[in-house]
Amino acid sequence: MSKRNNGYRIGTMLDLWRPPQGAGDPIGCLATTYTFSPGLFEEQCLARFLEIDSVPHREDLAFLLERETRLGSIYAGVLVDHTQAGKEHSLRWDVLPVRVPVGKQHAKLSLLAWSHHFRIIMASANLTEPGYRTNQEVSAAVDLTPEGTDPQILTEATAFLRSLILFVPGGADRPPEVRRAEDFLGQVERQAAGWKQNRRSGTVHQRLVFTLPSVGDRPVRSSLDEAIAACRRHGGSPNKAWVASPFFDTETVAVTEVTKALCKQMARVQKREVTVCVAADKQGEASVPRLAASKALLLTPRDYQASVIVKMLPERDGDKNCRPWHAKMLALFSDKYTALMIGSSNFTCFGMGVAKTPNIEANLITITNHLAYDRNAGQIVAVWPEMERVTDPDSAEWRPDLQKKEEEEQGEVQLLPAGFLSASYCAGEERSILLRFDPLKLLKLSELWSIHSCGRDGKDLLSSEAWEKLGSPSVSKTPWGPEYPPEKLVVRWKEHKAVLPLNVDEHREKLPPPAQLQNMSSDDMLWILTAADPGAAFRALARRHHPSDLADPDLDSATPIDLDPLRRYDLQATFLHRIRRRARILGQLRSHLERPVWGRQALEWRLRGLLGIEALADRMVREFVEADGKADEALLALSDFLIVLGEVDYQECEGSLTKAAFINVFRPFLKELSRKLGQQIEPYRDQLSGELLNFWKSVIKRCQE
């Protein structure tokens, strides 16, 4: 199987977040994980997805400016188990807690969307430093393009993500973060609707299989059942199975149940063989290995006339580095096919969907038909590393109690009571925090509770007594005075405390800009907006704000400044050159606005974002007010700016926002902007020449038409 077709790759999983050649503009991404590191997601995953060139911790200012400006035009969200959701994160992207009744949200699926390319990443790794940097993990990518896509696999992915949203507390009321996630999935589905379908011929077939608890009338879904059902469509039941899992059930009954579920679905008329790969402690060359699993893994298959091979998971990778094994794999074989399932499911009742109340899991199964001279089956087998076989498993010491805790279970996490649903920060002039509750569940909490904000503006927001005096509402609105939002919200009750996830409301573009952006001039903003390489522009701007103490361009000059005639007379400072330069840059700004935009959020960001048209206009007005003897020139620049906006001719393309939808947003925006600018300039009319003032009024009138 070619690596380009099957998606399995050797190397860092972070590379999967980079856009392939020709992918186009980023639209958004929605990822799932159990344990979660916001820093890794933001500084590594999103940075690669958005092609941010600046390096965090080395170019902090440039990275901050790039991140804040690029995140505003796309959607980014993470569906994370509710026990891991309470971590500080940027309000430019969403954290959606998933609360499963008994199990946990354990899936590791990510959907990445660019304008001309979609990618589904299936992995065993959580979005954490150990998962992406130190563990031995397995991952695969399914790529979809306008030239060829598999609509079924995309439908499976979006339907799965929608099912997770049903488990978000308060999701039925569709808070802003839920609406944004659903809108992103809808945009992906609409965009892919016109893409060409791949031909179904070929020897390699891929499907997504899931473990899901029951919801309403929908029964439990089992990754094990769905994987074997997919195999049977290509040549009957498997007669051989390989299992590699870092974790198994510790109770013998549970191990027996999941192993029995596998054996019962294997072929009955052929010799069966089961290979189980488990973590082990060999205790020296001459000693009997201690296997971190129940002996039911060895004994149960024999009850179903299957021979058993036991192997020990490697503790080191191919480079001999000590890297804990965290990959989950299940290989299935018959005379007609070879199949490999990878993803989040451990070989447990909860992971495989054998339990009545399982986890949420996601896996990818790749099936290749056996044909003469075909190498695909061999490449699937090659995904498995070399493992040492246990020569006498009956004599080995089977010790399920020796299993190491999963990475995500290392720390004790205080669970947030079910009555606290979500919190939203409302940005803008009238700032506030919306708190959402389930009153019936919250009233059952006998202890007194309170909600506090953390950070430099920390304060008490609401207490149980105050909430009850308000009538125990399902939504409470608390005014927020500080300019910047709180870092996080903490709920305290009795001697416990837990973090309440905080996201922004609908108006993300109203979030305050970083303080470093407040000192930018309108020329700086135009320069970045129209730059062919915005990353380089940001880095240059950052160097201007924080120049190196050792760098002195005057000392490096071969000609003293005072003796250089070209330095004494700067042609770029003349009025004519300034006008020509401004005209060229404004033309580039018009081209920037005419480019296809991939959704309403991206358009709003172009118009009202940190470096949007509205912010640029405000900066130009400020420079007009502060102009020293150059008010006419500053107003002329504003006039040219509005004329260029009025000439914008948006160019739509397949999958982008339509021209009609663009006009419905842009024209009212331009009318309101020109009206506002007219009011701001009016008090200074006495400082302007009559001819220029009449020209300004004609420009305003034209924008109002």
NULOKOL-722705 format. One record per residue (C-alpha): x, y, z; residue in one letter; residue number from 1. Coordinates in nm, 2 decimals, m for minus. Example, Ala and Ser with C-alpha at 12.3 -4.5 7.8 and 13.67 -1.06 7.14 Angstrom:
1.23 m0.45 0.78 A 1
1.37 m0.11 0.71 S 2
END
This chain:
0.00 0.00 0.00 M 1
0.15 0.33 m0.10 S 2
0.20 0.57 0.19 K 3
0.02 0.84 m0.01 R 4
m0.29 0.63 m0.04 N 5
m0.31 0.47 0.30 N 6
m0.22 0.77 0.51 G 7
0.02 0.59 0.74 Y 8
0.34 0.78 0.78 R 9
0.66 0.76 0.97 I 10
0.76 1.08 1.14 G 11
0.62 1.35 1.36 T 12
0.24 1.38 1.38 M 13
0.27 1.76 1.39 L 14
0.36 1.75 1.02 D 15
0.00 1.63 0.96 L 16
m0.12 1.97 1.06 W 17
0.08 2.15 0.79 R 18
m0.12 2.23 0.47 P 19
m0.02 2.03 0.17 P 20
0.08 2.21 m0.15 Q 21
m0.22 2.38 m0.31 G 22
m0.44 2.34 0.00 A 23
m0.55 2.71 m0.02 G 24
m0.66 2.93 0.26 D 25
m0.73 2.78 0.61 P 26
m1.10 2.76 0.69 I 27
m1.11 2.59 1.03 G 28
m1.04 2.28 1.24 C 29
m1.22 2.08 1.50 L 30
m1.02 1.83 1.71 A 31
m1.11 1.57 1.97 T 32
m0.90 1.45 2.26 T 33
m0.92 1.32 2.62 Y 34
m0.64 1.49 2.80 T 35
m0.54 1.83 2.67 F 36
m0.25 2.07 2.65 S 37
m0.38 2.41 2.52 P 38
m0.02 2.53 2.47 G 39
0.07 2.24 2.24 L 40
m0.26 2.29 2.04 F 41
m0.20 2.66 2.00 E 42
0.17 2.69 1.96 E 43
0.23 2.38 1.76 Q 44
m0.08 2.24 1.59 C 45
m0.26 2.57 1.51 L 46
0.07 2.74 1.42 A 47
0.14 2.47 1.16 R 48
m0.22 2.47 1.04 F 49
m0.21 2.85 0.99 L 50
0.15 2.85 0.86 E 51
0.26 3.09 1.13 I 52
0.63 3.15 1.07 D 53
0.72 3.32 1.40 S 54
0.85 3.09 1.67 V 55
0.69 3.11 2.02 P 56
0.93 3.17 2.31 H 57
1.18 3.32 2.07 R 58
0.98 3.56 1.87 E 59
0.70 3.61 2.13 D 60
0.57 3.94 2.00 L 61
0.57 3.84 1.63 A 62
0.40 3.51 1.72 F 63
0.14 3.68 1.93 L 64
0.05 3.93 1.65 L 65
0.04 3.66 1.39 E 66
m0.17 3.42 1.61 R 67
m0.42 3.69 1.71 E 68
m0.48 3.82 1.36 T 69
m0.49 3.48 1.18 R 70
m0.71 3.30 1.43 L 71
m0.99 3.56 1.39 G 72
m1.07 3.47 1.03 S 73
m1.10 3.09 1.09 I 74
m1.28 2.85 1.32 Y 75
m1.09 2.64 1.57 A 76
m1.23 2.42 1.84 G 77
m1.15 2.12 2.06 V 78
m1.40 1.87 2.19 L 79
m1.24 1.75 2.52 V 80
m1.35 1.53 2.80 D 81
m1.52 1.75 3.06 H 82
m1.27 1.64 3.33 T 83
m0.99 1.79 3.12 Q 84
m1.17 2.10 2.98 A 85
m1.10 2.35 3.26 G 86
m0.77 2.49 3.13 K 87
m0.68 2.84 3.04 E 88
m0.69 2.90 2.66 H 89
m0.71 3.18 2.41 S 90
m1.06 3.31 2.35 L 91
m0.98 3.31 1.98 R 92
m1.07 2.94 1.97 W 93
m1.32 2.73 2.16 D 94
m1.30 2.45 2.42 V 95
m1.62 2.23 2.42 L 96
m1.64 2.00 2.73 P 97
m1.79 1.65 2.65 V 98
m1.97 1.49 2.94 R 99
m2.03 1.11 2.89 V 100
m2.27 0.96 3.14 P 101
m2.04 0.67 3.26 V 102
m1.74 0.65 3.02 G 103
m1.52 0.92 2.88 K 104
m1.46 1.11 2.56 Q 105
m1.15 0.92 2.45 H 106
m1.15 0.98 2.07 A 107
m0.85 1.14 1.89 K 108
m0.99 1.26 1.56 L 109
m0.92 1.59 1.40 S 110
m1.09 1.75 1.10 L 111
m0.87 2.01 0.92 L 112
m1.02 2.22 0.64 A 113
m0.85 2.45 0.38 W 114
m1.03 2.60 0.09 S 115
m0.91 2.32 m0.15 H 116
m0.82 2.04 0.08 H 117
m0.97 1.86 0.38 F 118
m0.78 1.62 0.61 R 119
m0.91 1.38 0.87 I 120
m0.64 1.28 1.12 I 121
m0.69 0.96 1.32 M 122
m0.45 0.90 1.60 A 123
m0.39 0.72 1.92 S 124
m0.23 1.03 2.07 A 125
m0.39 1.29 2.29 N 126
m0.33 1.66 2.22 L 127
m0.05 1.67 2.47 T 128
0.33 1.69 2.48 E 129
0.37 1.32 2.56 P 130
0.12 1.23 2.29 G 131
0.28 1.43 2.01 Y 132
0.65 1.42 2.12 R 133
0.75 1.13 2.34 T 134
0.52 0.84 2.32 N 135
0.51 0.57 2.06 Q 136
0.19 0.64 1.88 E 137
0.02 0.56 1.56 V 138
m0.17 0.79 1.32 S 139
m0.31 0.81 0.97 A 140
m0.45 1.09 0.75 A 141
m0.73 1.07 0.50 V 142
m0.70 1.35 0.24 D 143
m0.99 1.48 0.04 L 144
m0.96 1.73 m0.25 T 145
m1.19 1.87 m0.52 P 146
m1.03 1.63 m0.77 E 147
m1.12 1.32 m0.56 G 148
m1.30 1.26 m0.24 T 149
m1.47 0.99 m0.05 D 150
m1.81 1.14 0.06 P 151
m1.89 0.85 0.29 Q 152
m1.58 0.89 0.50 I 153
m1.64 1.27 0.53 L 154
m2.00 1.21 0.62 T 155
m1.89 0.96 0.89 E 156
m1.65 1.21 1.04 A 157
m1.89 1.51 1.05 T 158
m2.17 1.29 1.18 A 159
m1.94 1.16 1.46 F 160
m1.84 1.51 1.55 L 161
m2.20 1.62 1.56 R 162
m2.28 1.33 1.79 S 163
m2.01 1.45 2.03 L 164
m2.17 1.80 2.04 I 165
m2.48 1.63 2.18 L 166
m2.28 1.55 2.49 F 167
m2.17 1.91 2.55 V 168
m2.34 2.04 2.87 P 169
m2.61 2.28 2.77 G 170
m2.55 2.20 2.40 G 171
m2.93 2.16 2.34 A 172
m2.97 2.53 2.40 D 173
m2.70 2.60 2.14 R 174
m2.46 2.84 2.32 P 175
m2.22 3.03 2.09 P 176
m1.94 2.77 2.10 E 177
m2.18 2.50 2.00 V 178
m2.33 2.71 1.71 R 179
m1.98 2.78 1.58 R 180
m1.89 2.41 1.58 A 181
m2.21 2.32 1.40 E 182
m2.16 2.60 1.15 D 183
m1.81 2.49 1.07 F 184
m1.93 2.13 1.01 L 185
m2.21 2.26 0.79 G 186
m1.96 2.47 0.59 Q 187
m1.74 2.17 0.53 V 188
m2.03 1.96 0.41 E 189
m2.15 2.23 0.17 R 190
m1.81 2.29 0.03 Q 191
m1.74 1.92 m0.04 A 192
m2.08 1.87 m0.20 A 193
m1.95 1.97 m0.54 G 194
m1.62 1.78 m0.52 W 195
m1.56 1.48 m0.75 K 196
m1.60 1.13 m0.59 Q 197
m1.32 0.88 m0.60 N 198
m1.38 0.57 m0.81 R 199
m1.47 0.27 m0.60 R 200
m1.24 0.04 m0.79 S 201
m0.91 m0.05 m0.62 G 202
m0.77 m0.28 m0.36 T 203
m0.75 m0.04 m0.07 V 204
m1.06 0.05 0.13 H 205
m1.09 0.28 0.43 Q 206
m1.37 0.34 0.68 R 207
m1.42 0.52 1.01 L 208
m1.55 0.30 1.29 V 209
m1.67 0.43 1.63 F 210
m1.76 0.34 1.98 T 211
m2.05 0.55 2.11 L 212
m2.28 0.52 2.41 P 213
m2.65 0.50 2.34 S 214
m2.85 0.83 2.30 V 215
m3.22 0.82 2.29 G 216
m3.33 0.54 2.05 D 217
m2.98 0.51 1.91 R 218
m2.81 0.18 2.03 P 219
m2.45 0.15 2.15 V 220
m2.20 0.15 1.87 R 221
m1.90 m0.08 1.88 S 222
m1.57 m0.02 1.71 S 223
m1.50 m0.40 1.72 L 224
m1.83 m0.49 1.56 D 225
m1.81 m0.22 1.29 E 226
m1.45 m0.32 1.20 A 227
m1.53 m0.68 1.16 I 228
m1.85 m0.60 0.97 A 229
m1.64 m0.39 0.73 A 230
m1.40 m0.68 0.68 C 231
m1.68 m0.92 0.61 R 232
m1.78 m0.71 0.31 R 233
m1.45 m0.79 0.15 H 234
m1.41 m1.16 0.22 G 235
m1.58 m1.31 0.52 G 236
m1.48 m1.32 0.89 S 237
m1.11 m1.31 0.98 P 238
m0.93 m1.62 1.10 N 239
m0.63 m1.44 1.25 K 240
m0.61 m1.13 1.48 A 241
m0.33 m0.93 1.62 W 242
m0.40 m0.70 1.92 V 243
m0.16 m0.43 2.04 A 244
m0.28 m0.22 2.33 S 245
m0.10 m0.04 2.61 P 246
m0.39 m0.10 2.85 F 247
m0.63 m0.38 2.91 F 248
m0.91 m0.43 3.16 D 249
m0.78 m0.53 3.50 T 250
m1.07 m0.74 3.60 E 251
m1.07 m1.10 3.46 T 252
m1.45 m1.09 3.38 V 253
m1.41 m0.78 3.16 A 254
m1.10 m0.92 2.99 V 255
m1.29 m1.24 2.92 T 256
m1.59 m1.05 2.77 E 257
m1.39 m0.83 2.52 V 258
m1.17 m1.13 2.42 T 259
m1.47 m1.35 2.38 K 260
m1.64 m1.08 2.16 A 261
m1.34 m1.09 1.93 L 262
m1.32 m1.47 1.91 C 263
m1.69 m1.52 1.85 K 264
m1.67 m1.31 1.54 Q 265
m1.38 m1.49 1.38 M 266
m1.42 m1.76 1.11 A 267
m1.55 m2.09 1.25 R 268
m1.44 m2.33 0.98 V 269
m1.07 m2.24 0.98 Q 270
m0.79 m2.25 1.23 K 271
m0.80 m1.94 1.44 R 272
m0.49 m1.76 1.57 E 273
m0.48 m1.46 1.81 V 274
m0.17 m1.26 1.89 T 275
m0.18 m1.03 2.19 V 276
0.10 m0.77 2.25 C 277
0.12 m0.66 2.61 V 278
0.34 m0.44 2.82 A 279
0.60 m0.65 3.02 A 280
0.87 m0.64 3.28 D 281
1.13 m0.90 3.19 K 282
1.34 m0.87 3.51 Q 283
1.66 m0.97 3.35 G 284
1.75 m1.22 3.08 E 285
1.70 m1.54 3.28 A 286
1.38 m1.45 3.46 S 287
1.02 m1.52 3.37 V 288
0.86 m1.21 3.22 P 289
0.59 m1.03 3.42 R 290
0.31 m0.94 3.18 L 291
0.09 m0.64 3.28 A 292
m0.24 m0.80 3.18 A 293
m0.49 m1.06 3.29 S 294
m0.42 m1.43 3.20 K 295
m0.77 m1.43 3.05 A 296
m0.61 m1.29 2.74 L 297
m0.43 m1.63 2.70 L 298
m0.70 m1.86 2.82 L 299
m1.02 m1.72 2.66 T 300
m0.92 m1.77 2.29 P 301
m0.84 m2.13 2.37 R 302
m1.20 m2.18 2.47 D 303
m1.29 m2.09 2.11 Y 304
m1.03 m2.33 1.95 Q 305
m0.78 m2.05 1.88 A 306
m0.41 m2.07 1.93 S 307
m0.25 m1.78 2.12 V 308
0.08 m1.60 2.06 I 309
0.20 m1.35 2.32 V 310
0.44 m1.08 2.25 K 311
0.59 m0.80 2.45 M 312
0.54 m0.43 2.35 L 313
0.86 m0.25 2.28 P 314
0.97 0.01 2.54 E 315
1.21 0.18 2.29 R 316
1.16 0.30 1.94 D 317
1.38 0.22 1.64 G 318
1.64 0.48 1.75 D 319
1.67 0.30 2.09 K 320
1.51 0.59 2.27 N 321
1.30 0.51 2.57 C 322
0.95 0.60 2.45 R 323
0.64 0.46 2.63 P 324
0.41 0.26 2.40 W 325
0.07 0.43 2.36 H 326
m0.04 0.31 2.02 A 327
m0.36 0.11 1.98 K 328
m0.38 m0.14 1.69 M 329
m0.60 m0.43 1.58 L 330
m0.50 m0.63 1.27 A 331
m0.74 m0.88 1.11 L 332
m0.65 m1.14 0.84 F 333
m0.83 m1.38 0.61 S 334
m0.73 m1.55 0.29 D 335
m0.88 m1.26 0.09 K 336
m0.78 m0.95 0.28 Y 337
m0.55 m0.79 0.54 T 338
m0.70 m0.51 0.76 A 339
m0.56 m0.27 1.02 L 340
m0.76 m0.07 1.27 M 341
m0.59 0.22 1.44 I 342
m0.72 0.50 1.67 G 343
m0.81 0.56 2.03 S 344
m0.96 0.22 2.13 S 345
m0.77 0.02 2.39 N 346
m0.86 m0.35 2.39 F 347
m1.10 m0.30 2.67 T 348
m1.48 m0.34 2.71 C 349
m1.51 0.04 2.73 F 350
m1.28 0.10 2.43 G 351
m1.41 m0.16 2.19 M 352
m1.78 m0.10 2.27 G 353
m1.85 m0.43 2.45 V 354
m1.97 m0.26 2.77 A 355
m2.33 m0.13 2.80 K 356
m2.20 0.22 2.87 T 357
m1.88 0.25 2.67 P 358
m1.64 0.54 2.60 N 359
m1.65 0.76 2.30 I 360
m1.38 0.63 2.06 E 361
m1.28 0.68 1.70 A 362
m1.08 0.45 1.47 N 363
m0.98 0.41 1.11 L 364
m0.98 0.07 0.95 I 365
m0.78 0.01 0.63 T 366
m0.86 m0.31 0.43 I 367
m0.66 m0.43 0.14 T 368
m0.77 m0.71 m0.09 N 369
m0.51 m0.99 m0.16 H 370
m0.41 m0.98 m0.53 L 371
m0.11 m1.13 m0.70 A 372
0.20 m0.91 m0.69 Y 373
0.02 m0.66 m0.47 D 374
0.24 m0.51 m0.18 R 375
m0.04 m0.34 0.01 N 376
m0.09 m0.62 0.27 A 377
0.29 m0.62 0.34 G 378
0.29 m0.25 0.40 Q 379
0.01 m0.28 0.65 I 380
0.20 m0.55 0.84 V 381
0.51 m0.33 0.83 A 382
0.33 m0.08 1.05 V 383
0.38 m0.32 1.34 W 384
0.73 m0.30 1.50 P 385
0.94 m0.60 1.58 E 386
0.83 m0.75 1.92 M 387
0.98 m1.02 2.13 E 388
0.77 m1.33 2.16 R 389
0.70 m1.49 2.50 V 390
0.81 m1.85 2.45 T 391
0.61 m2.00 2.74 D 392
0.32 m1.77 2.82 P 393
0.16 m2.02 3.05 D 394
0.46 m2.00 3.28 S 395
0.47 m1.62 3.26 A 396
0.36 m1.41 3.56 E 397
0.04 m1.24 3.45 W 398
0.00 m0.92 3.67 R 399
m0.28 m0.68 3.56 P 400
m0.21 m0.47 3.87 D 401
0.13 m0.38 3.71 L 402
m0.04 m0.18 3.44 Q 403
0.07 0.18 3.44 K 404
m0.20 0.44 3.45 K 405
m0.28 0.61 3.12 E 406
m0.12 0.94 3.06 E 407
m0.46 1.10 3.10 E 408
m0.53 0.94 3.44 E 409
m0.21 1.05 3.61 Q 410
m0.36 1.33 3.81 G 411
m0.66 1.36 4.03 E 412
m0.92 1.59 3.87 V 413
m1.20 1.75 4.07 Q 414
m1.52 1.71 3.87 L 415
m1.73 2.02 3.81 L 416
m2.09 1.96 3.94 P 417
m2.33 1.88 3.66 A 418
m2.54 2.20 3.73 G 419
m2.27 2.43 3.60 F 420
m2.30 2.42 3.22 L 421
m2.09 2.69 3.05 S 422
m1.97 3.05 3.06 A 423
m1.94 3.31 2.78 S 424
m1.74 3.63 2.78 Y 425
m1.94 3.91 2.60 C 426
m1.69 4.15 2.45 A 427
m1.75 4.51 2.33 G 428
m1.84 4.83 2.50 E 429
m2.08 4.67 2.75 E 430
m1.87 4.38 2.87 R 431
m2.02 4.10 3.07 S 432
m2.00 3.73 3.15 I 433
m2.29 3.50 3.09 L 434
m2.32 3.20 3.32 L 435
m2.55 2.91 3.22 R 436
m2.69 2.66 3.47 F 437
m2.91 2.36 3.50 D 438
m3.12 2.49 3.79 P 439
m3.27 2.15 3.88 L 440
m2.93 1.98 3.91 K 441
m2.77 2.28 4.08 L 442
m3.04 2.30 4.35 L 443
m2.95 1.95 4.44 K 444
m2.60 2.06 4.54 L 445
m2.64 2.10 4.91 S 446
m2.31 2.29 4.97 E 447
m2.28 2.67 4.92 L 448
m2.09 2.76 4.61 W 449
m1.93 3.06 4.44 S 450
m1.78 3.15 4.11 I 451
m1.46 3.36 4.09 H 452
m1.25 3.51 3.80 S 453
m0.88 3.46 3.80 C 454
m0.60 3.68 3.67 G 455
m0.50 4.04 3.72 R 456
m0.86 4.15 3.75 D 457
m0.98 3.86 3.97 G 458
m1.30 3.91 4.16 K 459
m1.61 3.73 4.29 D 460
m1.88 3.69 4.02 L 461
m2.17 3.50 4.17 L 462
m2.26 3.30 4.48 S 463
m2.53 3.05 4.55 S 464
m2.71 3.29 4.78 E 465
m2.71 3.57 4.51 A 466
m2.82 3.32 4.25 W 467
m3.12 3.20 4.45 E 468
m3.22 3.56 4.52 K 469
m3.23 3.62 4.15 L 470
m3.48 3.33 4.12 G 471
m3.24 3.05 4.03 S 472
m3.22 3.15 3.66 P 473
m3.08 2.92 3.39 S 474
m2.87 3.22 3.26 V 475
m2.71 3.49 3.47 S 476
m2.54 3.80 3.33 K 477
m2.27 3.96 3.54 T 478
m2.11 4.30 3.42 P 479
m1.74 4.29 3.36 W 480
m1.55 4.62 3.39 G 481
m1.19 4.55 3.30 P 482
m1.08 4.59 2.94 E 483
m0.94 4.23 2.91 Y 484
m1.14 3.91 2.99 P 485
m1.06 3.69 3.29 P 486
m0.80 3.42 3.25 E 487
m1.03 3.16 3.38 K 488
m1.33 3.10 3.60 L 489
m1.32 2.89 3.92 V 490
m1.61 2.73 4.10 V 491
m1.57 2.67 4.47 R 492
m1.79 2.46 4.69 W 493
m1.72 2.32 5.04 K 494
m1.34 2.25 5.03 E 495
m1.35 2.17 4.65 H 496
m1.28 2.38 4.34 K 497
m1.30 2.32 3.97 A 498
m1.26 2.53 3.65 V 499
m1.56 2.64 3.45 L 500
m1.47 2.65 3.08 P 501
m1.49 3.00 2.93 L 502
m1.55 3.09 2.56 N 503
m1.64 3.41 2.39 V 504
m1.99 3.49 2.27 D 505
m2.08 3.56 1.90 E 506
m1.88 3.88 1.87 H 507
m1.52 3.74 1.88 R 508
m1.40 4.04 1.66 E 509
m1.47 4.27 1.96 K 510
m1.21 4.10 2.18 L 511
m0.95 4.36 2.28 P 512
m0.64 4.37 2.07 P 513
m0.30 4.30 2.22 P 514
m0.15 4.61 2.37 A 515
0.13 4.60 2.11 Q 516
m0.12 4.67 1.83 L 517
m0.24 4.99 1.98 Q 518
0.09 5.17 1.88 N 519
0.07 5.07 1.52 M 520
0.02 5.34 1.26 S 521
m0.22 5.32 0.97 S 522
0.08 5.27 0.74 D 523
0.19 4.97 0.95 D 524
m0.16 4.82 0.93 M 525
m0.18 4.87 0.55 L 526
0.16 4.72 0.51 W 527
0.07 4.40 0.70 I 528
m0.28 4.37 0.53 L 529
m0.13 4.39 0.18 T 530
0.20 4.21 0.24 A 531
0.27 3.91 0.02 A 532
0.43 3.75 0.33 D 533
0.24 3.87 0.64 P 534
0.46 3.66 0.87 G 535
0.77 3.85 0.76 A 536
0.58 4.18 0.80 A 537
0.49 4.09 1.16 F 538
0.85 3.99 1.24 R 539
0.97 4.32 1.10 A 540
0.72 4.51 1.31 L 541
0.82 4.32 1.62 A 542
1.18 4.41 1.56 R 543
1.08 4.77 1.53 R 544
0.91 4.75 1.87 H 545
1.19 4.56 2.04 H 546
1.52 4.63 1.84 P 547
1.83 4.44 1.95 S 548
2.05 4.65 2.18 D 549
2.35 4.53 1.99 L 550
2.22 4.61 1.64 A 551
2.32 4.96 1.52 D 552
2.27 5.01 1.14 P 553
2.47 5.34 1.15 D 554
2.78 5.15 1.27 L 555
2.75 4.90 0.99 D 556
2.73 5.17 0.72 S 557
3.03 5.21 0.50 A 558
2.95 5.58 0.43 T 559
2.89 5.82 0.72 P 560
2.53 5.94 0.72 I 561
2.61 6.31 0.72 D 562
2.83 6.27 0.41 L 563
2.58 6.06 0.21 D 564
2.38 6.30 m0.02 P 565
2.10 6.03 m0.07 L 566
2.05 6.00 0.30 R 567
2.03 6.38 0.35 R 568
1.75 6.41 0.09 Y 569
1.49 6.13 0.12 D 570
1.28 6.11 m0.19 L 571
1.03 5.89 m0.01 Q 572
0.93 6.18 0.22 A 573
0.81 6.40 m0.06 T 574
0.43 6.45 m0.10 F 575
0.43 6.31 m0.46 L 576
0.60 5.99 m0.35 H 577
0.37 5.95 m0.05 R 578
0.06 5.99 m0.28 I 579
0.19 5.73 m0.53 R 580
0.29 5.49 m0.25 R 581
m0.05 5.52 m0.09 R 582
m0.23 5.47 m0.42 A 583
m0.04 5.15 m0.48 R 584
m0.10 5.01 m0.13 I 585
m0.47 5.10 m0.14 L 586
m0.50 4.91 m0.47 G 587
m0.35 4.61 m0.30 Q 588
m0.60 4.66 m0.02 L 589
m0.88 4.65 m0.27 R 590
m0.74 4.32 m0.41 S 591
m0.72 4.18 m0.06 H 592
m1.09 4.26 0.00 L 593
m1.19 4.11 m0.34 E 594
m1.04 3.77 m0.27 R 595
m1.28 3.49 m0.19 P 596
m1.38 3.46 0.17 V 597
m1.47 3.13 0.33 W 598
m1.76 3.21 0.55 G 599
m1.94 3.49 0.74 R 600
m1.70 3.48 1.03 Q 601
m1.40 3.53 0.80 A 602
m1.57 3.83 0.63 L 603
m1.66 3.99 0.96 E 604
m1.29 3.95 1.06 W 605
m1.17 4.12 0.75 R 606
m1.40 4.41 0.82 L 607
m1.40 4.44 1.20 R 608
m1.10 4.23 1.32 G 609
m0.78 4.34 1.49 L 610
m0.64 4.45 1.15 L 611
m0.97 4.49 0.98 G 612
m1.11 4.78 0.78 I 613
m1.29 4.93 1.08 E 614
m0.97 4.93 1.29 A 615
m0.77 5.08 1.00 L 616
m1.03 5.36 0.96 A 617
m1.02 5.44 1.34 D 618
m0.64 5.46 1.32 R 619
m0.66 5.70 1.02 M 620
m0.90 5.92 1.20 V 621
m0.68 5.94 1.50 R 622
m0.39 6.04 1.28 E 623
m0.61 6.30 1.12 F 624
m0.68 6.45 1.46 V 625
m0.32 6.44 1.56 E 626
m0.19 6.57 1.22 A 627
0.04 6.87 1.27 D 628
m0.02 7.10 0.98 G 629
m0.11 6.81 0.75 K 630
m0.48 6.78 0.81 A 631
m0.56 6.82 0.44 D 632
m0.33 6.54 0.34 E 633
m0.47 6.31 0.62 A 634
m0.83 6.38 0.50 L 635
m0.73 6.31 0.14 L 636
m0.59 5.98 0.26 A 637
m0.93 5.90 0.42 L 638
m1.11 6.00 0.11 S 639
m0.90 5.77 m0.11 D 640
m0.96 5.50 0.15 F 641
m1.34 5.53 0.12 L 642
m1.32 5.55 m0.26 I 643
m1.13 5.23 m0.28 V 644
m1.38 5.06 m0.05 L 645
m1.66 5.17 m0.28 G 646
m1.48 5.01 m0.58 E 647
m1.44 4.66 m0.42 V 648
m1.57 4.40 m0.66 D 649
m1.58 4.07 m0.47 Y 650
m1.48 3.76 m0.67 Q 651
m1.65 3.44 m0.55 E 652
m1.54 3.09 m0.63 C 653
m1.66 2.74 m0.57 E 654
m1.73 2.68 m0.20 G 655
m1.67 3.05 m0.09 S 656
m1.92 3.30 0.03 L 657
m2.14 3.41 m0.26 T 658
m2.12 3.76 m0.40 K 659
m2.48 3.83 m0.29 A 660
m2.40 3.73 0.06 A 661
m2.08 3.94 0.05 F 662
m2.27 4.25 m0.06 I 663
m2.54 4.20 0.20 N 664
m2.27 4.24 0.47 V 665
m2.03 4.47 0.30 F 666
m2.26 4.75 0.17 R 667
m2.43 4.81 0.51 P 668
m2.09 4.81 0.67 F 669
m1.96 5.07 0.42 L 670
m2.26 5.29 0.48 K 671
m2.22 5.28 0.85 E 672
m1.85 5.33 0.84 L 673
m1.87 5.64 0.61 S 674
m2.15 5.79 0.83 R 675
m1.93 5.74 1.14 K 676
m1.63 5.89 0.97 L 677
m1.83 6.19 0.85 G 678
m1.94 6.26 1.21 Q 679
m1.59 6.22 1.34 Q 680
m1.44 6.47 1.09 I 681
m1.72 6.73 1.12 E 682
m1.58 6.91 1.43 P 683
m1.26 6.98 1.24 Y 684
m1.41 7.13 0.93 R 685
m1.27 7.48 1.00 D 686
m0.92 7.34 0.97 Q 687
m0.98 7.22 0.62 L 688
m0.98 7.39 0.28 S 689
m1.33 7.44 0.13 G 690
m1.24 7.26 m0.19 E 691
m1.12 6.95 0.00 L 692
m1.42 6.96 0.24 L 693
m1.66 6.95 m0.06 N 694
m1.47 6.66 m0.21 F 695
m1.49 6.48 0.13 W 696
m1.87 6.53 0.14 K 697
m1.91 6.40 m0.21 S 698
m1.72 6.08 m0.12 V 699
m1.94 6.03 0.19 I 700
m2.25 6.08 m0.02 K 701
m2.13 5.82 m0.27 R 702
m2.07 5.56 0.00 C 703
m2.43 5.62 0.13 Q 704
m2.59 5.54 m0.20 E 705
END
